[in-house]
Amino acid sequence: MKKIILTVLLVFTGLVSCKEDFLSVIPETSLSSAIFFNKEADFQQAVNGAYVPLRSIYNDRNWLLCEMHSDNTYYSRNILFGATEQQEDIADFSVPEAKGLTANVHVLNQYRLDYQIIARANQVLALIDGVQFDAVRKNNIKGQAQYLRAFAYFQLVQLFGKVPMHTEPVKDREGSTKPLSTSDQLYAQIIKDATEAIAGLLPKTTQEPGRATKGAAQMLLANVYMVQKKWAQAEALLKEIVASGHYSLMPSYVDAFTTTSGNKNNKESVFEVQYQEGANGLQGNFMYSFLSRPMSPAELTPLAGTSNPQPLTGEGNNTPTPDVIAAYETGDLRKDASVGYVTLSGSLRSNKVYPYIKKFVRPHSLHNNHGMNWPVYRYSEVLLFLAEAQMEQNKLADAAANLNLVRTRAGLANTTATSQTALRDQIYQDRRSELAFENKRWLDLVRTGKAIETITAYGNRVKANPLDYYYPEGATTRSNAFTNIQLLYALPDVESSLTPHF
C-alpha cells in the first residue's frame, strides 16, 4: 500500500524541498519508496506539493473567473486575432452550458487545480498521525494541509455551489466518483478544516515565510462566515487577527504589493502565492496576460524593464473598465497606484490609449517571466471585513473607525456616513477600490446579492458603447454577449464522463 500511495503522489505532484526555500524543486529521482512517509521531512515535502497548484490558479485562471468575470475588467478586443472565445465567454457572461455542464477550458482547469490541492492535502492528513515526530511541527504541517484543503473547497463552493467532497485519498476507480455534496455540507467541512488549522498553525512571526499561518486560517474562516452572514463569528476572528499585532498596513499603498524579488510576505500580507523569477519553473507571467495588445517592444520596455522585450500580439485580458476607473473617489491615491496608461501604436482604435493594471507591473529581468507574489489576503481586507461585520451588527462607530484606517492610507477623509445603509455603501465602495484586480469583485457581487443587477446594467453599457470598452471602431459585441448571467459556473463536462453523479 505504501508503494501505491507513493505512486499516486508522484503522478499528481511535483514535490518541493523544505531544506532551503520551500519553493525549490526536489528531483523525483531522489525519492525512495522505502523511506517515503516515514519521517517528518517526507510530510514536509508532501505538503509543499499541495501549495504548487496555487501558482497556476493565480497565474492563469482565477483572475478570469473572478475579476474579468465582473464589471472591473474586460478584454481588449482584437478582431484580427482568433481562438479567444473561451476567455471572451467568461468576460461576456456567455459561457455555453447544457444540463449544468460546460466545455469551457478555464472552468475545467480551475476545477482540476483545486482538486489537485485537495488530493495532496488528503495524502498528508491520512498518513501523518501514523508517524512519530515533534508534536508542534507535526501540527504545523497538518494545519497547512487542512488550510489548503479548506481553501480549495472554499474556491469550489463559491464558484460551483455543489461539488464532490473527498476527505480521504482516492484508492481506486470506484472511490473517485462521489455524489455532489451540498453547499451546506461543503461549508461544514471547510469550517472544520479551518478551525483545526487555526489550532495547529504557527503565527506569522515564527512561521516560514510564504506558508499558511494561524492568521491566514483565521482570515479564511472569517471569509467563510462573511459569505454566510455570520457577522458575530466573523468579527471575533477578525479582531483576533488585529489584536495579534502580527499585521499592519504598509505606509504606502504601492508597497503593499511585491516586487519581482523583494517586499514579499510583508507586514500587510496575510497570505500570498509565492513566485520566483528565473529558469526553475516557479515564475509567473500574469503581468503580461493583463497587458493590452498589440504592444511593441518599445512600448513594453518602460513597463517591464527587461533587456530582451518581445512584441505582444493577440488579445489583451483584464483591462480595467471605465466603470472601475470612475469608481475611485477624487483624491484616492489607490487610483494612480492601481491603474496606468499606455499608448499602443498598432491599435485599431483611433484612441490608442489603454489602461492597464499598474499594481502588478514591476521591473524584472526576463521577458514573460517575473517573481511578483499574488496577494490572496491582505491586512486591509481584514479591516474592511471587520468594518462590514460590525456595520451589519449596527456597531457603526466601530465600523467607521476600521474603515477609516484604510481610507486614511488611501489619502481620503474619514467617512461621513452616519446610517447603516450609507456606511454599507461606503464599505462596498472602498472594498472595490482597495481590492481592485485582486480577484475579489465577482465574489463580492455574489455574496452581497448585487451580481445580477450590476452585471445586467454593465452588459447593457458594453453593448451600447463597445468603443468605450476597447473595441475597434465599427466592431460590435458578439450576439451572445451577456446572455447567460448566472451566480455559479456550470460543472466541467469533461469530468462528467468520469462520474455518474454530474
C-alpha positions in Angstrom: 0.0 0.0 0.0 2.9 2.4 0.8 4.2 1.9 -2.8 0.7 2.6 -4.2 0.4 5.8 -2.2 3.8 7.0 -3.3 3.0 6.3 -7.0 -0.2 8.3 -6.8 1.6 11.2 -5.1 4.3 11.3 -7.7 1.8 11.2 -10.5 -0.1 14.2 -9.2 2.6 16.4 -7.7 6.0 17.9 -8.1 7.4 17.7 -4.7 9.4 20.6 -3.3 12.1 20.8 -0.7 12.0 22.2 2.9 15.8 22.3 3.2 16.2 25.8 1.8 13.3 27.8 0.3 10.1 25.7 0.2 9.6 26.7 -3.5 12.7 24.8 -4.5 12.0 21.6 -6.5 13.3 18.2 -5.3 14.0 15.8 -8.2 11.6 12.9 -8.1 14.5 10.5 -8.7 15.9 11.4 -5.2 12.8 10.0 -3.5 12.7 6.3 -2.3 9.5 4.4 -1.7 11.3 2.5 1.0 11.7 5.6 3.2 9.0 7.9 2.0 6.3 8.9 4.6 8.4 7.5 7.4 9.7 10.8 8.7 8.9 14.4 9.2 10.8 15.6 6.1 8.6 13.3 3.9 5.4 15.0 5.1 7.1 18.4 4.8 7.8 17.7 1.1 4.3 16.4 0.5 2.6 19.5 2.0 5.0 21.6 -0.1 3.5 19.9 -3.1 0.0 20.9 -2.0 0.9 24.6 -2.5 2.1 24.1 -6.0 -1.3 24.3 -7.9 -1.9 27.7 -6.4 0.7 29.2 -8.8 -1.3 28.0 -11.8 -4.6 29.0 -10.2 -3.5 32.6 -9.7 -1.3 33.0 -12.7 -3.7 31.6 -15.3 -7.2 31.0 -14.0 -8.6 32.8 -11.0 -8.4 36.3 -12.5 -10.5 35.1 -15.4 -13.2 33.6 -13.3 -13.4 36.2 -10.5 -12.1 39.5 -11.9 -12.6 39.6 -15.7 -16.0 37.9 -15.0 -17.2 41.2 -13.4 -17.5 44.9 -14.2 -13.9 45.6 -13.1 -12.0 44.3 -16.1 -12.7 43.4 -19.8 -10.7 42.1 -22.7 -9.0 44.4 -25.3 -10.8 43.2 -28.4 -8.6 42.3 -31.4 -10.8 41.4 -34.4 -7.7 40.2 -36.3 -6.9 37.5 -33.7 -8.9 34.3 -33.3 -9.2 31.5 -30.8 -10.1 33.7 -27.8 -13.7 32.8 -27.3 -13.0 30.8 -24.2 -11.8 33.9 -22.4 -14.4 36.1 -24.0 -17.2 33.9 -23.0 -16.2 34.4 -19.3 -15.9 38.1 -19.7 -19.1 38.4 -21.7 -21.2 36.2 -19.3 -21.9 33.9 -22.2 -20.3 30.7 -21.1 -22.1 27.9 -23.0 -23.7 25.3 -20.9 -26.2 22.4 -21.2 -27.7 20.3 -18.4 -25.5 22.1 -15.8 -22.3 21.3 -17.7 -19.8 23.5 -19.7 -16.9 22.8 -22.0 -15.1 26.0 -21.1 -11.4 25.0 -20.6 -10.7 27.7 -17.9 -13.6 26.4 -15.8 -12.2 22.9 -16.1 -8.7 23.9 -15.2 -9.7 25.8 -12.1 -11.8 22.8 -11.0 -8.9 20.4 -11.6 -6.3 22.5 -9.9 -8.4 22.8 -6.8 -8.8 19.1 -6.6 -5.0 18.6 -7.0 -4.6 20.7 -3.8 -7.3 18.5 -2.1 -5.7 15.2 -3.2 -2.3 16.2 -2.0 -3.6 17.5 1.3 -5.6 14.3 1.8 -2.5 12.3 1.3 -0.7 14.1 4.1 -3.7 14.1 6.5 -4.4 10.4 6.0 -0.9 9.3 7.0 0.8 11.8 9.2 -0.6 10.6 12.5 1.0 7.2 11.9 4.5 8.6 12.1 6.0 9.9 15.3 7.9 13.3 15.4 7.7 16.6 17.3 4.1 17.5 18.1 4.4 21.2 17.4 6.0 20.6 14.0 3.5 17.8 13.1 0.5 20.1 14.0 2.0 22.8 11.8 2.3 20.5 8.8 -1.2 19.2 9.4 -2.5 22.7 9.8 -1.1 23.7 6.4 -2.7 20.7 4.8 -6.0 21.5 6.5 -5.8 25.1 5.5 -5.1 24.3 1.8 -7.9 21.7 1.7 -10.3 24.2 3.2 -9.0 26.9 0.8 -9.6 24.7 -2.3 -13.1 23.7 -1.2 -13.9 27.3 -0.5 -13.0 28.2 -4.0 -15.0 25.3 -5.4 -18.2 26.0 -3.4 -18.1 29.7 -4.2 -17.7 29.1 -8.0 -19.8 25.9 -8.4 -22.1 25.6 -5.4 -22.1 21.8 -5.4 -19.1 19.5 -6.0 -17.9 16.1 -4.9 -16.2 16.0 -1.5 -13.2 13.8 -0.9 -11.5 13.9 2.5 -9.6 10.6 2.1 -7.1 9.7 -0.7 -8.7 8.0 -3.7 -7.5 4.4 -3.8 -9.5 3.0 -6.7 -11.8 3.9 -9.6 -14.9 3.4 -7.6 -13.7 5.8 -4.9 -13.0 8.5 -7.3 -16.7 9.0 -8.1 -18.8 10.6 -5.4 -22.2 12.3 -5.4 -22.3 16.1 -5.3 -22.2 17.5 -1.8 -24.4 20.4 -1.0 -23.0 23.8 -0.2 -24.0 23.3 3.4 -22.0 20.0 3.6 -19.1 21.6 1.9 -19.1 24.6 4.2 -19.3 22.4 7.3 -16.1 20.6 6.1 -14.4 23.9 5.3 -15.2 25.3 8.8 -14.0 22.1 10.4 -10.7 22.2 8.5 -10.1 25.9 9.0 -10.9 25.6 12.7 -8.4 22.8 13.2 -5.8 24.6 11.1 -6.0 27.6 13.4 -5.2 25.4 16.4 -2.2 23.8 14.7 -0.6 26.5 12.6 2.2 28.8 13.7 1.8 32.6 13.9 3.4 34.7 11.2 6.3 35.7 13.4 7.5 32.1 13.7 6.2 30.5 10.5 8.5 30.1 7.5 7.6 32.9 5.1 5.1 32.0 2.4 3.4 29.2 4.3 -0.1 29.3 5.7 -0.2 30.8 9.2 -2.6 30.9 12.1 -3.7 34.4 10.9 -4.3 33.1 7.3 -6.5 30.4 8.6 -8.4 32.8 10.8 -8.9 35.1 7.8 -10.1 32.2 5.7 -12.6 31.2 8.3 -13.7 34.8 8.7 -14.2 35.0 5.0 -16.5 31.9 5.1 -18.5 33.5 7.9 -18.8 36.7 5.9 -20.3 34.7 3.0 -22.7 33.0 5.4 -23.6 36.3 7.0 -22.5 35.1 10.5 -21.3 38.6 11.4 -20.5 38.0 15.1 -18.4 34.9 14.4 -16.5 36.8 11.6 -16.0 39.8 13.9 -14.5 37.7 16.7 -11.9 36.1 14.3 -11.0 39.4 12.6 -10.5 41.1 16.0 -8.1 38.3 17.0 -6.1 39.0 13.8 -5.9 42.7 14.7 -5.1 42.0 18.3 -2.2 39.6 17.4 -0.1 42.6 16.4 1.5 40.5 13.6 0.0 42.6 10.8 -0.4 46.2 9.9 -0.9 48.4 6.8 2.1 49.4 4.8 2.6 53.2 5.0 2.1 53.4 1.2 -0.5 51.5 -0.8 2.1 50.8 -3.5 4.3 49.0 -1.0 1.5 46.6 -0.2 2.5 44.7 -3.4 5.7 42.8 -4.0 8.5 43.5 -6.5 9.8 40.6 -8.6 12.4 39.8 -5.9 11.6 41.8 -2.8 8.9 43.1 -0.3 7.4 39.6 -0.2 5.2 38.4 2.7 5.5 41.9 4.2 3.7 43.1 7.3 0.4 43.7 5.4 0.5 40.2 3.8 -1.8 37.6 5.4 -1.4 35.1 2.7 0.1 35.3 -0.8 1.0 32.9 -3.5 4.8 32.6 -4.0 6.5 33.1 -7.4 10.2 33.2 -8.2 11.7 34.8 -11.3 14.1 32.6 -13.2 14.5 29.3 -15.0 13.4 27.0 -12.2 9.8 26.8 -13.3 8.4 28.8 -10.3 7.8 32.1 -12.1 4.6 34.0 -13.0 3.7 35.9 -16.1 0.3 37.3 -15.2 1.6 40.8 -15.7 1.9 40.0 -19.4 -1.5 38.4 -19.6 -3.0 41.6 -18.3 -1.4 44.0 -20.9 -3.4 45.2 -23.9 -2.2 44.3 -27.3 -0.6 44.6 -29.8 2.3 46.0 -27.9 5.7 46.7 -29.4 8.9 46.1 -27.6 9.5 49.8 -27.3 6.1 50.2 -25.6 6.7 47.2 -23.3 10.2 48.3 -22.2 9.1 51.1 -19.8 6.7 48.7 -18.0 8.8 45.5 -17.8 12.3 46.9 -17.8 13.7 43.8 -19.4 16.7 43.8 -21.7 15.0 41.5 -24.2 11.4 42.7 -24.6 9.4 40.9 -27.3 6.3 42.1 -29.1 3.0 41.1 -27.5 0.3 40.0 -30.0 -3.1 38.6 -29.8 -5.8 39.9 -27.4 -5.3 41.6 -24.1 -7.1 40.5 -21.0 -8.1 42.0 -17.6 -8.1 45.6 -18.9 -9.6 48.0 -16.3 -13.0 49.1 -17.3 -14.2 52.7 -17.4 -16.6 51.7 -14.6 -13.9 50.7 -12.1 -11.8 53.7 -13.0 -14.7 56.1 -12.5 -15.5 54.4 -9.1 -12.4 55.8 -7.4 -13.1 58.9 -5.3 -11.4 62.1 -6.1 -8.0 62.2 -4.5 -7.9 58.4 -3.9 -4.2 57.5 -4.0 -5.1 53.9 -4.9 -6.2 55.0 -8.4 -2.8 56.1 -9.7 -1.2 53.2 -7.9 -3.6 50.7 -9.4 -4.2 51.9 -13.0 -1.7 53.1 -15.5 -2.0 54.0 -19.2 -0.1 53.0 -22.3 -0.3 54.2 -25.9 -0.3 51.3 -28.4 0.7 52.5 -31.9 -0.6 49.3 -33.5 -4.1 49.5 -32.1 -7.0 49.6 -34.5 -8.8 52.2 -32.3 -8.4 55.9 -33.1 -7.9 56.3 -29.3 -4.8 54.2 -28.9 -4.6 54.8 -25.1 -5.4 51.8 -22.9 -5.4 51.4 -19.2 -3.5 48.6 -17.5 -3.3 47.1 -14.0 -0.4 49.1 -12.7 -0.3 47.5 -9.2 1.1 44.3 -10.7 3.6 45.9 -13.0 7.2 45.8 -11.7 10.6 45.8 -13.4 12.2 42.4 -13.9 14.9 40.8 -15.9 13.4 38.1 -18.0 10.7 38.6 -20.7 7.4 36.9 -19.8 9.0 35.7 -16.5 8.7 37.5 -13.2 8.5 36.8 -9.5 5.9 39.1 -8.1 3.8 37.3 -5.5 0.0 37.3 -5.7 -1.9 38.8 -2.7 -4.7 36.5 -1.6 -5.4 38.1 1.7 -4.1 41.5 2.9 -4.5 43.2 6.2 -6.5 46.0 4.6 -9.1 43.3 3.8 -9.1 42.2 7.4 -10.0 45.8 8.4 -12.7 46.1 5.7 -14.3 42.8 6.6 -14.2 43.8 10.2 -15.9 47.1 9.4 -18.5 45.3 7.4 -19.2 42.7 10.1 -19.5 45.5 12.7 -21.7 47.6 10.4 -24.1 44.7 9.9 -24.5 44.4 13.6 -25.2 48.1 13.8 -21.9 48.9 15.6 -21.5 51.9 13.3 -18.8 53.8 15.3 -16.5 50.8 15.4 -17.1 50.0 11.8 -16.3 53.6 10.7 -13.1 53.6 12.7 -11.8 50.4 11.0 -12.9 51.7 7.6 -11.2 55.0 8.2 -7.8 53.2 8.8 -8.0 52.0 5.2 -9.2 55.4 3.8 -6.5 57.3 5.6 -3.8 55.3 3.9 -5.6 56.0 0.6 -5.3 59.7 1.2 -9.1 60.1 1.8 -11.0 61.9 4.5 -12.9 59.9 7.2 -16.3 58.6 6.0 -19.2 60.9 6.5 -21.7 58.0 6.5 -23.9 58.0 9.6 -26.6 55.5 8.8 -26.2 51.7 8.4 -27.3 51.9 4.7 -24.8 54.7 3.9 -22.0 53.0 5.7 -22.7 49.8 3.9 -22.4 51.5 0.6 -19.2 53.2 1.6 -17.6 49.9 2.7 -18.6 48.2 -0.5 -17.1 51.2 -2.4 -13.8 51.0 -0.5 -13.6 47.3 -1.0 -13.8 47.8 -4.7 -11.1 50.5 -4.8 -8.8 48.8 -2.2 -9.0 45.3 -3.7 -9.4 46.1 -7.4 -7.9 43.5 -9.7 -7.2 41.1 -6.8 -10.0 38.6 -7.8 -12.5 39.8 -5.3 -15.1 41.7 -7.3 -17.2 38.9 -8.7 -17.3 37.0 -5.4 -18.2 40.3 -3.6 -21.1 40.9 -6.0 -22.4 37.4 -5.4 -22.2 37.4 -1.6 -23.8 40.9 -1.4 -26.7 40.0 -3.7 -25.8 42.5 -6.3 -24.4 40.3 -9.1 -27.4 40.0 -11.4 -28.4 43.7 -11.1 -24.9 45.0 -11.5 -23.8 42.8 -14.4 -27.1 43.3 -16.3 -26.6 47.1 -16.2 -22.9 46.7 -17.1 -23.6 44.4 -20.0 -26.1 47.0 -21.4 -23.4 49.7 -21.2 -20.9 47.5 -23.0 -23.3 46.6 -25.8 -24.5 50.2 -26.2 -20.9 51.7 -26.3 -18.4 49.0 -27.4 -15.9 51.7 -28.3 -15.7 52.7 -24.6 -14.8 49.1 -23.8 -11.8 48.8 -26.1 -13.5 47.6 -29.3 -12.1 49.0 -32.6 -14.3 51.5 -34.5 -17.2 49.7 -36.1 -16.8 46.5 -34.1 -19.8 45.3 -32.0 -20.2 42.8 -29.2 -20.9 39.2 -30.1 -24.6 38.2 -30.3 -24.3 36.0 -27.2 -22.7 38.7 -25.0 -24.4 38.9 -21.6 -26.9 36.2 -22.3 -26.0 33.8 -19.5 -25.6 35.8 -16.3 -25.6 33.2 -13.6 -24.4 33.2 -10.0 -22.5 29.9 -10.4 -20.4 28.3 -13.1 -21.6 25.1 -14.6 -19.5 22.0 -13.8 -16.9 20.9 -16.4 -18.4 18.4 -18.8 -15.2 16.5 -19.3 -15.5 15.4 -15.7 -19.0 14.1 -16.3 -17.6 11.2 -18.3 -15.8 10.1 -15.1 -18.8 10.1 -12.8 -22.5 9.2 -13.0 -23.3 12.0 -10.5 -22.9 15.1 -12.7 
